[in-house]
Amino acid sequence: MEITILLQLSKSAILANVKGETFLAGEIDKSVDQKAIALAYHEQAGNDAYQERLLSRGIETNLEDLKTHLSDYLSSSGTTTADNIGSVEEGDLIKITLVVSDRFNQGYTNSLAKLASKYIEEATIMDWWKPINEKRTSLYAQFVERDLAAIKRCFNKTAPVAPTYKYPTSLDVMGSAIDIGIGEEHTVTYSISDGAIDDIEVRIEDRNLIAAGRTSEGFTVIGKQYGHTWIQLYSRHNEQLAQTIHVYVTDQS
């Protein structure tokens, strides 16, 4: 079984957080060293068109990277993994759809959306600082790994659910006695409760007198020697659900 979940991220909120983090870092560097004005300028993601384009591209790249990580947790039943994840932008919203196992606890959907947003933010900041500040790049690489670990913990939070089956609660056999000759066949038909799995089996009292086996219509009884015996149809999951049919192997001539 599988379910579809929707994550909604705000692109403007991600962008604002990236700018806020980089601005604060630049201000700290300037307060420590007044000569670091040039460094701070490059560290701070601003609002000019060129920087906006770089940030937008960084967010898009890290969104696609996030999707590759999320693919590890997608359902694979019936379709390819690629069919089970998608993202679209609608105005300010980035909408990510995931088809996952029904073991996913949907109470974690909001947490997963927040962690996905945080991953994109911190991965974008890490990329922004790569050519500028090695120490901060290394720090944010650790943050990104932490985000991925937290995302992983959102999945498979419920124990596997054992499959449930509806077993028969009623068994109705057509007839309570049959007469057959040696070498002749007779099919015993039956019905069980609606929607139940067919777990009906047959017992034979005397295999010297008759043989019996399952067919698509029920159970076929074959006479082998003259005499009286019986078969019993029963449910493998409920021994109390059983019916006995007397079998008389006689000279039919």
For each residue, the residues with C-beta under 8 A, 3 or more apart:
1: 101 102
2: 75 77 99 100 101 102
3: 99 100 101 102 104 106
4: 97 98 99 100
5: 97 98 100 104 106 109 112
6: 95 96 97 98 109
7: 95 96 97 98 109 112 113 116
8: 93 94 95 96 113
9: 13 14 93 94 95 96 113 116 117 120
10: 13 14 92 93 94 117
11: 14 15 59 89 92 93 94
12: 15 16 92
13: 9 10 16 17 117
14: 9 10 11 17 18 59 117 120 121 124
15: 11 12 18 19 55 56 59
16: 12 13 19 20
17: 13 14 20 21 121
18: 14 15 21 22 45 55 58 59 121 124 125 128
19: 15 16 22 23 44 45 46 47 55
20: 16 17 23 24
21: 17 18 24 25 121 125
22: 18 19 25 26 43 44 45 125 128 129
23: 19 20 26 27 44 45
24: 20 21 27 28
25: 21 22 28 29 43 44 133 136
26: 22 23 29 30 39 40 41 43 44
27: 23 24 30 31 40
28: 24 25 31 32
29: 25 26 32 33 36 39 40 43
30: 26 27 33 34 36 37 40
31: 27 28
32: 28 29 36
33: 29 30 36
34: 30 37
35:
36: 29 30 32 33 39 40
37: 30 34 40 41
38: 41 42
39: 26 29 36 42 43 132 133
40: 26 27 29 30 36 37 43 44
41: 26 37 38 44
42: 38 39 132
43: 22 25 26 29 39 40 129 132 133 136
44: 19 22 23 25 26 40 41
45: 18 19 22 23 51 54 55 128
46: 19 51
47: 19 51 52
48: 51 52
49: 52 53
50: 53 54
51: 45 46 47 48 54 55
52: 47 48 49 55 56
53: 49 50 56 57
54: 45 50 51 57 58 128
55: 15 18 19 45 51 52 58 59 124 128
56: 15 52 53 59 60
57: 53 54 60 61
58: 18 54 55 61 62 123 124 127 128
59: 11 14 15 18 55 56 62 63 120 124
60: 56 57 63 64
61: 57 58 64 65 127
62: 58 59 65 66 119 120 123 124 127
63: 59 60 66 67 87 94 120
64: 60 61 67 68
65: 61 62 68 69 123
66: 62 63 69 70 116 119 120 123
67: 63 64 70 71 85 87 96
68: 64 65 71
69: 65 66 72 148 151
70: 66 67 73 74 85 96 98 116 151
71: 67 68 74 81 82 84 85
72: 69 152
73: 70 98 100 104 152 155 156
74: 70 71 81 84 85 98 99 100
75: 2 84 99 100 101
76: 79 80 81 84
77: 2
78:
79: 76 83 84 99
80: 76 83 84
81: 71 74 76 84 85
82: 71 85
83: 79 80 99
84: 71 74 75 76 79 80 81 98 99 100
85: 67 70 71 74 81 82 96 97 98 99
86: 96 97
87: 63 67 94 95 96 97
88: 94 95
89: 11 93 94 95
90: 93 95
91:
92: 10 11 12
93: 8 9 10 11 89 90
94: 8 9 10 11 63 87 88 89
95: 6 7 8 9 87 88 89 90
96: 6 7 8 9 67 70 85 86 87 116
97: 4 5 6 7 85 86 87
98: 4 5 6 7 70 73 74 84 85
99: 2 3 4 74 75 79 83 84 85
100: 2 3 4 5 73 74 75 84 104 155
101: 1 2 3 75 104 156
102: 1 2 3 161
103: 156 157 158 159 160 161
104: 3 5 73 100 101 108 154 155 156 157 158
105: 108 157 158
106: 3 5 109
107:
108: 104 105 111 112 154 155 157
109: 5 6 7 106 112 113
110: 113 114
111: 108 114 115 154
112: 5 7 108 109 115 116 151 154
113: 7 8 9 109 110 116 117
114: 110 111 117 118
115: 111 112 118 119 147 150 151 154
116: 7 9 66 70 96 112 113 119 120 151
117: 9 10 13 14 113 114 120 121
118: 114 115 121 122 147
119: 62 66 115 116 122 123 144 147 148 151
120: 9 14 59 62 63 66 116 117 123 124
121: 14 17 18 21 117 118 124 125
122: 118 119 125 126 140 143 144 147
123: 58 62 65 66 119 120 126 127 140 144 147
124: 14 18 55 58 59 62 120 121 127 128
125: 18 21 22 121 122 128 129 140
126: 122 123 129 130 137 140 141 143 144
127: 58 61 62 123 124 130
128: 18 22 45 54 55 58 124 125 132
129: 22 43 125 126 132 133 136 137 140
130: 126 127 137
131:
132: 39 42 43 128 129
133: 25 39 43 129 136 137
134: 137 138
135: 138 139
136: 25 43 129 133 139 140
137: 126 129 130 133 134 140 141
138: 134 135 141 142
139: 135 136 142 143
140: 122 123 125 126 129 136 137 143 144
141: 126 137 138 144 145
142: 138 139 145 146
143: 122 126 139 140 146 147
144: 119 122 123 126 140 141 147 148
145: 141 142 148 149
146: 142 143 149 150
147: 115 118 119 122 123 143 144 150 151
148: 69 119 144 145 151 152
149: 145 146 152 153
150: 115 146 147 153 154
151: 69 70 112 115 116 119 147 148 154 155
152: 72 73 148 149 155
153: 149 150 157
154: 104 108 111 112 115 150 151 157
155: 73 100 104 108 151 152
156: 73 101 103 104
157: 103 104 105 108 153 154
158: 103 104 105 161
159: 103
160: 103
161: 102 103 158
162:
163:
164:
165: 197
166: 193 195 196 197
167: 196 197 199 235 237 238
168: 171 192 193 196 197 198 199 200 235 237 238 241
169: 193 196 238 241
170: 192 193 241
171: 168 190 191 192 200 233 234 235 241 242 243
172: 190 191 192 243
173: 176 188 189 190 233 243 245
174: 188 189 190
175: 178 188 245
176: 173 243 244 245 246
177: 245 246 247 248
178: 175 186 188 221 245 246 247 248
179: 248 250 252
180: 184 185 186 210 221 222 223 247 248 249 250 252
181: 184 223 249 250 251 252 253
182: 223 224 225 226 249
183: 222 223
184: 180 181 222 223 252
185: 180 220 221 222
186: 178 180 220 221
187: 215 217 218 219 220 221
188: 173 174 175 178 218 219 220 221 231 233 245
189: 173 174 217 218
190: 171 172 173 174 200 218 233 243
191: 171 172
192: 168 170 171 172 196 198 200 235
193: 166 168 169 170 196
194:
195: 166
196: 166 167 168 169 192 193 199
197: 165 166 167 168
198: 168 192
199: 167 168 196 235 236 237
200: 168 171 190 192 233 234 235 236
201: 233 234 235 236
202: 212 214 219 231 232 233 234
203: 231 232 234
204: 207 210 211 212 229 231
205: 229 230 231 232
206: 209 210 227 229
207: 204 210 211
208: 224 225
209: 206 223 224 225 226 227 228 229 247 249
210: 180 204 206 207 221 222 223 224 229 231 247 249
211: 204 207 221 222 224
212: 202 204 219 220 221 222 231
213: 219 220
214: 202 218 219 220
215: 187 218 219 220
216:
217: 187 189
218: 187 188 189 190 214 215
219: 187 188 202 212 213 214 215 231 233
220: 185 186 187 188 212 213 214 215
221: 178 180 185 186 187 188 210 211 212 231 247
222: 180 183 184 185 210 211 212
223: 180 181 182 183 184 209 210 247 249
224: 182 208 209 210 211 249
225: 182 208 209 249
226: 182 209 249 250 251
227: 206 209 248 249
228: 209 246 247 248 249
229: 204 205 206 209 210 246 247 249
230: 205 244 245 246 247
231: 188 202 203 204 205 210 212 219 221 244 245 247
232: 202 203 205 242 243 244 245
233: 171 173 188 190 200 201 202 219 242 243 245
234: 171 200 201 202 203 239 241 242 243
235: 167 168 171 192 199 200 201 238 239 241 242
236: 199 200 201
237: 167 168 199
238: 167 168 169 235 241
239: 234 235 242
240:
241: 168 169 170 171 234 235 238
242: 171 232 233 234 235 239
243: 171 172 173 176 190 232 233 234
244: 176 230 231 232
245: 173 175 176 177 178 188 230 231 232 233
246: 176 177 178 228 229 230
247: 177 178 180 209 210 221 223 228 229 230 231
248: 177 178 179 180 227 228
249: 180 181 182 209 210 223 224 225 226 227 228 229
250: 179 180 181 226
251: 181 226
252: 179 180 181 184
253: 181
